[in-house]
Amino acid sequence: MQRLSPAIALFSFFVLILSFFKRNDFPDELAIAPELMQEPVQSLMQRPAFDASYNNEGYKILPKYDYELYGLVVSFRLHDADGSTMLHDLSKDHLNVADFCLVWGKTADPKLLQHMSFSNGQFTCNYSSKSHQVWQAFDHHQLSNNHLLALDEAVRTQIDQVKIGDQIRIKGWLSHYVNPLGYERGTSIIRTDQGNGACETIFVNEIELIQPMSSVWRRLLWLSACALLLSLWMIYQTPIRAEDFEKDNTR
């Protein structure tokens, strides 16, 4: 086994790299929870604006609608405002912890998602497909980019742990808010708009993982990492014999 350790290490390294880049591919067998077949639920609320503080900065939050959304995470961006040069940090927008791009309904179909590409910018969700047929079948009204606001540390931690492919539930308030520099951000209140201003801004009160995504690539990622570490340990433990050293020096 020790003689095979270098070969195992090399093979597992390549599998590790490949599976890392493929880890977010949507598998054919991806099972969609029944809850994701429903449209987001929105209802008018009567809650006054309130002031909030996070990271020693003050914010004004104006809730507009109660909101509940079940969706599949196709892309996300976490906004760490800890001194980086990100726009969220420069504008002291510590309240907007993340942006989640979600799909639901018939659009949460792995056969469609496999032929789509998704990414999040600082404020946007970008998506495309090379297949005209897939693009026509994709319901663009069943996708939303959600600016997630959170004060509660437990909620912020839950948001931080979400991965691509996770099926989640978000409950909170569609809200307008003002950051410490006076910058105001509103929210979409319909699901059929697109472009600038079409994002939902949600003050998150609850976030729940309904079902994580499991795939062959993610299992291979874990297994190849273990195999690589084990084979490297075996190589490290292999003794160097004196006669081998002498043979090398007589060549």
C-alpha positions as CSV (number, residue, x, y, z in Angstrom):
1,M,0.0,0.0,0.0
2,Q,2.9,2.3,0.8
3,R,4.3,1.9,-2.7
4,L,0.9,3.0,-4.1
5,S,0.6,6.0,-1.9
6,P,2.2,8.5,-4.4
7,A,-0.1,7.4,-7.2
8,I,-3.1,7.6,-4.9
9,A,-2.1,11.1,-3.7
10,L,-1.8,12.3,-7.3
11,F,-5.1,10.7,-8.4
12,S,-7.0,12.0,-5.4
13,F,-5.5,15.5,-5.9
14,F,-6.9,15.6,-9.5
15,V,-10.3,14.3,-8.3
16,L,-10.3,16.9,-5.6
17,I,-9.7,19.8,-8.0
18,L,-12.3,18.5,-10.5
19,S,-15.0,17.9,-7.8
20,F,-14.3,21.3,-6.3
21,F,-15.2,23.0,-9.6
22,K,-18.2,20.7,-10.1
23,R,-19.5,20.8,-6.6
24,N,-22.3,23.2,-7.4
25,D,-23.6,21.4,-10.5
26,F,-27.2,20.5,-10.1
27,P,-27.7,16.7,-10.3
28,D,-30.4,14.9,-12.3
29,E,-31.7,13.3,-9.1
30,L,-32.2,16.6,-7.3
31,A,-35.5,16.2,-5.4
32,I,-37.6,19.4,-5.1
33,A,-39.5,19.9,-1.9
34,P,-43.3,20.3,-2.4
35,E,-43.1,23.7,-0.6
36,L,-41.1,25.2,-3.5
37,M,-44.1,24.8,-5.8
38,Q,-45.9,27.7,-4.2
39,E,-45.5,31.3,-5.1
40,P,-44.1,33.7,-2.5
41,V,-46.7,35.0,-0.1
42,Q,-47.0,38.7,0.5
43,S,-49.5,40.6,2.7
44,L,-49.8,44.3,3.6
45,M,-48.8,45.1,7.1
46,Q,-49.2,48.0,9.5
47,R,-45.9,48.3,11.3
48,P,-44.3,51.7,11.9
49,A,-40.7,52.5,10.9
50,F,-38.1,51.8,13.5
51,D,-34.4,52.6,14.2
52,A,-31.9,49.8,14.5
53,S,-28.1,49.6,15.2
54,Y,-25.6,47.2,14.0
55,N,-21.8,47.4,14.2
56,N,-22.1,50.8,15.9
57,E,-24.0,52.2,12.9
58,G,-27.6,53.4,12.9
59,Y,-30.2,52.4,10.3
60,K,-33.9,53.3,9.7
61,I,-36.1,50.4,8.6
62,L,-39.5,50.9,7.0
63,P,-41.4,47.6,6.8
64,K,-44.0,47.4,4.1
65,Y,-45.2,43.8,3.6
66,D,-45.1,40.5,5.5
67,Y,-43.3,38.1,3.2
68,E,-42.6,34.4,3.0
69,L,-40.6,32.7,0.3
70,Y,-39.6,29.1,-0.4
71,G,-36.8,28.8,-2.9
72,L,-33.8,27.0,-4.3
73,V,-30.5,28.9,-4.0
74,V,-28.8,29.1,-7.4
75,S,-26.3,31.9,-6.5
76,F,-25.4,34.1,-3.5
77,R,-23.0,36.7,-2.3
78,L,-22.0,37.3,1.3
79,H,-21.2,40.9,2.2
80,D,-18.4,40.9,4.8
81,A,-18.2,44.5,5.9
82,D,-15.1,44.1,8.1
83,G,-12.7,46.7,6.5
84,S,-12.5,45.4,3.0
85,T,-13.0,47.8,0.0
86,M,-16.4,46.3,-0.9
87,L,-19.1,48.8,-1.7
88,H,-21.1,47.6,1.2
89,D,-18.3,48.4,3.5
90,L,-17.6,51.8,2.0
91,S,-21.3,52.7,2.4
92,K,-21.4,51.3,6.0
93,D,-24.1,48.9,4.8
94,H,-23.5,46.2,7.5
95,L,-27.2,45.5,7.7
96,N,-27.3,43.8,4.2
97,V,-25.6,40.6,5.2
98,A,-26.0,38.8,1.9
99,D,-27.8,38.6,-1.5
100,F,-29.5,35.3,-2.4
101,C,-30.7,34.5,-5.9
102,L,-33.6,32.0,-5.6
103,V,-35.8,30.1,-8.0
104,W,-39.1,28.3,-7.2
105,G,-42.0,26.5,-9.0
106,K,-41.4,24.8,-12.3
107,T,-38.2,26.9,-12.7
108,A,-36.6,24.9,-9.9
109,D,-36.1,22.0,-12.3
110,P,-32.6,20.5,-12.4
111,K,-33.0,19.7,-16.1
112,L,-33.3,23.5,-16.7
113,L,-30.8,24.6,-14.1
114,Q,-28.1,22.3,-15.5
115,H,-28.0,24.4,-18.7
116,M,-28.1,27.8,-16.9
117,S,-25.3,29.8,-15.3
118,F,-25.9,32.1,-12.3
119,S,-23.7,34.6,-10.5
120,N,-24.2,37.4,-8.0
121,G,-22.6,40.8,-8.3
122,Q,-22.5,43.4,-5.6
123,F,-26.2,44.2,-6.1
124,T,-27.4,41.9,-8.9
125,C,-28.1,38.3,-9.9
126,N,-26.9,37.5,-13.4
127,Y,-28.1,34.5,-15.3
128,S,-27.8,33.1,-18.8
129,S,-28.1,30.0,-21.0
130,K,-26.5,28.9,-24.2
131,S,-29.7,27.0,-25.1
132,H,-32.5,28.9,-26.7
133,Q,-34.9,26.1,-25.7
134,V,-33.9,26.2,-22.1
135,W,-34.1,30.0,-22.0
136,Q,-37.7,29.9,-23.4
137,A,-38.7,27.3,-20.9
138,F,-37.2,29.2,-17.9
139,D,-39.9,31.3,-16.1
140,H,-38.1,34.5,-15.4
141,H,-40.9,35.5,-13.0
142,Q,-39.9,32.6,-10.7
143,L,-36.5,34.0,-10.0
144,S,-35.6,36.8,-7.6
145,N,-32.6,38.4,-6.2
146,N,-33.1,39.1,-2.5
147,H,-31.1,41.6,-0.4
148,L,-31.2,40.1,3.1
149,L,-31.1,42.4,6.1
150,A,-30.6,40.9,9.5
151,L,-29.8,42.1,13.0
152,D,-30.1,38.9,15.0
153,E,-26.8,37.1,15.1
154,A,-28.4,33.6,15.0
155,V,-30.2,34.6,11.8
156,R,-27.0,36.1,10.3
157,T,-25.1,32.8,11.1
158,Q,-27.8,30.7,9.4
159,I,-27.6,32.9,6.3
160,D,-23.8,32.5,6.3
161,Q,-24.1,28.7,6.3
162,V,-26.4,28.4,3.2
163,K,-24.9,26.8,0.1
164,I,-25.9,26.7,-3.6
165,G,-28.5,24.0,-4.2
166,D,-30.0,24.4,-0.7
167,Q,-33.8,24.7,-0.5
168,I,-34.7,27.2,2.1
169,R,-37.6,29.2,3.6
170,I,-37.3,32.9,4.3
171,K,-39.8,34.8,6.4
172,G,-39.6,38.5,7.2
173,W,-40.7,41.9,5.9
174,L,-40.3,43.5,2.5
175,S,-38.7,46.7,3.6
176,H,-37.3,50.1,2.6
177,Y,-34.2,51.2,4.7
178,V,-31.8,54.0,5.1
179,N,-28.1,53.4,5.9
180,P,-25.8,55.6,8.1
181,L,-24.7,57.7,5.1
182,G,-28.2,58.5,4.1
183,Y,-28.3,56.0,1.2
184,E,-31.8,54.6,0.7
185,R,-32.8,51.3,-0.7
186,G,-36.3,50.3,-1.6
187,T,-37.8,46.9,-2.5
188,S,-39.8,45.3,-5.2
189,I,-43.3,44.4,-4.2
190,I,-44.2,42.4,-7.3
191,R,-42.5,39.3,-8.8
192,T,-42.9,40.3,-12.5
193,D,-40.6,43.2,-12.7
194,Q,-37.0,43.0,-14.0
195,G,-33.9,45.2,-14.1
196,N,-33.0,48.0,-11.7
197,G,-35.2,48.1,-8.7
198,A,-36.6,44.6,-9.2
199,C,-34.8,43.0,-6.2
200,E,-36.6,42.1,-3.0
201,T,-35.2,43.7,0.1
202,I,-36.1,41.4,3.0
203,F,-35.7,42.1,6.7
204,V,-35.2,38.5,7.8
205,N,-36.9,37.3,10.9
206,E,-36.6,33.5,10.2
207,I,-34.6,31.4,7.8
208,E,-34.9,27.6,7.6
209,L,-33.1,25.0,5.7
210,I,-35.7,22.7,4.1
211,Q,-33.4,20.4,2.2
212,P,-29.7,20.6,1.4
213,M,-28.3,19.5,-2.0
214,S,-26.5,16.2,-2.2
215,S,-24.5,15.2,-5.3
216,V,-21.9,12.8,-6.4
217,W,-19.4,15.7,-6.9
218,R,-19.8,16.9,-3.3
219,R,-19.3,13.3,-2.0
220,L,-16.2,12.9,-4.2
221,L,-14.9,16.2,-2.9
222,W,-15.0,14.9,0.7
223,L,-13.7,11.5,-0.2
224,S,-10.9,12.7,-2.4
225,A,-9.8,15.2,0.4
226,C,-9.7,12.3,2.9
227,A,-7.8,10.1,0.4
228,L,-5.3,12.8,-0.3
229,L,-4.6,13.5,3.4
230,L,-4.3,9.7,4.1
231,S,-1.9,9.1,1.2
232,L,0.3,12.0,2.1
233,W,0.4,10.8,5.7
234,M,1.5,7.3,4.5
235,I,4.1,8.9,2.3
236,Y,5.4,10.8,5.3
237,Q,5.4,7.7,7.4
238,T,7.3,5.6,4.8
239,P,10.9,5.0,6.1
240,I,13.9,5.8,3.8
241,R,16.2,2.8,3.7
242,A,19.9,3.4,3.6
243,E,20.4,1.1,0.6
244,D,17.9,3.1,-1.4
245,F,19.8,6.3,-0.6
246,E,23.1,4.6,-1.6
247,K,21.6,3.4,-4.9
248,D,20.4,6.9,-5.7
249,N,23.9,8.2,-5.2
250,T,25.6,5.6,-7.4
251,R,23.6,6.5,-10.5
